[in-house]
Structure formats: C-alpha cells, structure tokens
Amino acid sequence: MALGINGSSNTITGLAVGGLPDGVVDTDMLAANAVNKAKLSSEPRQGLAKAWGKFTVTGGTPALDDDFNFSSITDLGAGYFQFNFTNAMVNPDYAALSTSEVGSSNITIPVLQSSVTTNGIRFIYYRITNLAGGGVNVDPPAGAVVVFGDQ
C-alpha cells in the first residue's frame, strides 16, 4: 500500500495503527527480538550443550579446530586426551560423548575415563585390532566431544 499525503486537509493515508504501513517491522519488534537472543546466549539453559569441540590430531599433537567452552586439549599419551573447560561445570555429574574419525585401519572407539572433574574430561581413543578384544590406544585423525549438564 502506498502512503499518501493530502496537503489541503492535512491527512496521511495508507498507515496502519502504530504509524507504519502493514508488514513493516518497527524498532520495538527489533528490540524485543534482540533481548530474546541475548537472554538465550547469556542464561544457562537446560538441554543445551555446555561444551562442544571438534579436534584434529597431527603428528601426535591434538588441536581444537572449533569449540565452545573448551580452553585446550592436554595430550596425556597415545590416544589419551583431557579436554579442559573454559568455564567449569557445577559438579562432575554431567554427560559427555565423543566420536572419532576412522583411521587408516580398523575402528577407533572413544572411551570415557573415570577421572571426570568440574574442570575437564578425559577420553582414551582405542583401536580394536581383533574381535577377541585386542587393541591399542591410538591418536584418531579427528574427532568431536560434546558435554551436557549443569553449569
């Protein structure tokens, strides 16, 4: 709808209640959406990941490629890493999962270690070499970690 101004009768046509044409977003709407997004990103929310990271291992050295709430990875030996939180968890009663990229042979399985703390979590990446349970710790080419819990 076009706006119209009639100079002789001092009227404006084509405006909806609120002063703008229908379908136009006003500053109140923008401000309300901005506040909702700010609240979502600054308040801890149940069900959202409290930490996640994508990592690669090159020449035996692990590195975070992209992450949220991980400050670093500590190399504790072949296929054994600690993921350190930027902001600590409230307690060690959180859930953590990891994946690992398949290496040159066999499958590498991430195993959560019992040394779960509020400051970090440890995983061992184990390559199965036979169905009888034989295997060795190996550095996966890449992987990911995600953590859910209270923060």
C-alpha positions as CSV (number, residue, x, y, z in Angstrom):
1,M,0.0,0.0,0.0
2,A,1.3,3.4,-0.9
3,L,1.4,6.3,1.5
4,G,-0.5,9.4,0.6
5,I,-0.3,13.0,1.9
6,N,-3.1,15.4,1.3
7,G,-1.8,18.9,2.0
8,S,-5.2,20.7,1.8
9,S,-6.8,18.5,4.6
10,N,-3.6,17.7,6.5
11,T,-4.2,13.9,6.3
12,I,-1.9,10.9,5.7
13,T,-3.4,7.8,4.1
14,G,-2.1,4.2,4.0
15,L,-0.9,4.0,7.6
16,A,-1.9,1.2,10.0
17,V,-2.4,1.5,13.7
18,G,1.0,2.2,15.2
19,G,2.1,4.6,12.5
20,L,3.7,2.3,9.9
21,P,2.3,0.6,6.8
22,D,1.2,-3.0,7.4
23,G,4.0,-5.6,7.2
24,V,6.8,-3.2,8.3
25,V,9.0,-4.2,11.2
26,D,9.4,-1.4,13.8
27,T,12.1,-0.7,16.3
28,D,10.0,-2.2,19.2
29,M,9.8,-5.5,17.4
30,L,13.6,-5.5,16.7
31,A,14.4,-4.6,20.3
32,A,12.2,-7.4,21.6
33,N,13.9,-10.0,19.3
34,A,17.4,-8.7,20.3
35,V,16.5,-9.1,24.0
36,N,15.3,-12.7,23.5
37,K,18.5,-13.6,21.7
38,A,20.7,-12.0,24.3
39,K,18.8,-13.9,27.1
40,L,19.3,-17.2,25.2
41,S,23.0,-16.8,24.8
42,S,23.7,-15.5,28.4
43,E,21.5,-17.7,30.6
44,P,22.3,-21.3,31.2
45,R,19.6,-23.4,29.6
46,Q,18.7,-27.0,30.4
47,G,19.2,-29.3,27.4
48,L,21.8,-27.2,25.6
49,A,25.3,-28.3,25.2
50,K,27.6,-26.7,27.8
51,A,30.7,-27.5,25.9
52,W,31.5,-29.0,22.4
53,G,34.6,-29.2,20.3
54,K,35.9,-30.5,17.0
55,F,39.5,-31.6,17.1
56,T,42.3,-33.0,14.9
57,V,45.5,-34.7,15.7
58,T,48.5,-34.0,13.6
59,G,51.9,-35.6,14.3
60,G,50.7,-36.7,17.7
61,T,49.6,-33.2,18.7
62,P,45.8,-32.6,19.3
63,A,44.3,-29.2,18.5
64,L,40.8,-27.7,18.7
65,D,39.6,-26.7,15.3
66,D,36.4,-25.2,16.6
67,D,34.8,-25.3,20.1
68,F,32.5,-23.8,22.7
69,N,33.7,-23.7,26.3
70,F,36.9,-25.7,25.9
71,S,40.1,-23.8,26.6
72,S,42.5,-26.5,25.5
73,I,43.3,-30.2,25.0
74,T,46.0,-31.8,27.1
75,D,47.9,-34.7,25.5
76,L,48.3,-37.4,28.1
77,G,49.8,-40.1,25.8
78,A,48.9,-42.0,22.7
79,G,45.2,-41.6,22.1
80,Y,44.7,-40.2,25.6
81,F,43.4,-36.6,25.9
82,Q,42.0,-34.3,28.5
83,F,39.5,-31.6,27.3
84,N,39.7,-28.6,29.6
85,F,36.7,-26.4,30.2
86,T,36.9,-22.6,29.9
87,N,34.0,-22.3,32.4
88,A,33.8,-25.1,35.0
89,M,30.8,-27.3,35.4
90,V,28.8,-27.1,38.7
91,N,29.5,-30.7,39.5
92,P,31.1,-33.8,37.9
93,D,27.6,-35.3,37.2
94,Y,27.4,-34.4,33.6
95,A,27.1,-36.4,30.4
96,A,29.9,-36.4,27.8
97,L,30.2,-38.1,24.5
98,S,32.9,-38.3,21.9
99,T,33.3,-39.5,18.3
100,S,36.4,-40.3,16.4
101,E,37.2,-40.4,12.7
102,V,38.2,-43.8,11.4
103,G,42.0,-44.0,10.9
104,S,43.9,-45.9,8.3
105,S,42.9,-49.3,9.6
106,N,40.2,-50.7,11.9
107,I,37.8,-48.6,14.1
108,T,38.8,-46.2,16.9
109,I,36.5,-46.2,19.8
110,P,36.4,-43.3,22.3
111,V,36.2,-44.4,25.9
112,L,35.2,-42.0,28.7
113,Q,37.6,-42.1,31.7
114,S,36.6,-42.2,35.3
115,S,38.6,-39.0,36.1
116,V,35.6,-36.7,35.3
117,T,36.1,-33.4,37.1
118,T,34.3,-30.0,37.0
119,N,37.3,-28.6,35.1
120,G,37.7,-31.2,32.4
121,I,37.0,-34.6,30.9
122,R,39.3,-37.4,29.6
123,F,38.8,-39.7,26.8
124,I,41.0,-42.6,25.6
125,Y,40.7,-43.5,21.9
126,Y,41.2,-47.2,21.4
127,R,41.6,-49.1,18.2
128,I,40.3,-52.6,18.1
129,T,42.7,-54.9,16.3
130,N,40.8,-58.2,16.7
131,L,37.4,-59.4,17.8
132,A,38.9,-61.2,20.8
133,G,39.3,-57.7,22.5
134,G,42.8,-57.0,21.4
135,G,43.7,-53.4,20.7
136,V,45.9,-50.4,21.3
137,N,45.5,-46.7,22.2
138,V,45.9,-44.6,19.1
139,D,45.6,-40.9,18.1
140,P,42.5,-40.6,15.9
141,P,42.9,-38.3,12.9
142,A,40.0,-36.2,14.2
143,G,37.0,-36.3,16.5
144,A,34.4,-34.4,18.4
145,V,33.3,-34.0,22.1
146,V,30.0,-32.7,23.5
147,V,29.1,-32.2,27.1
148,F,25.6,-31.8,28.7
149,G,25.0,-30.9,32.4
150,D,24.8,-28.1,34.9
151,Q,27.0,-25.1,34.6
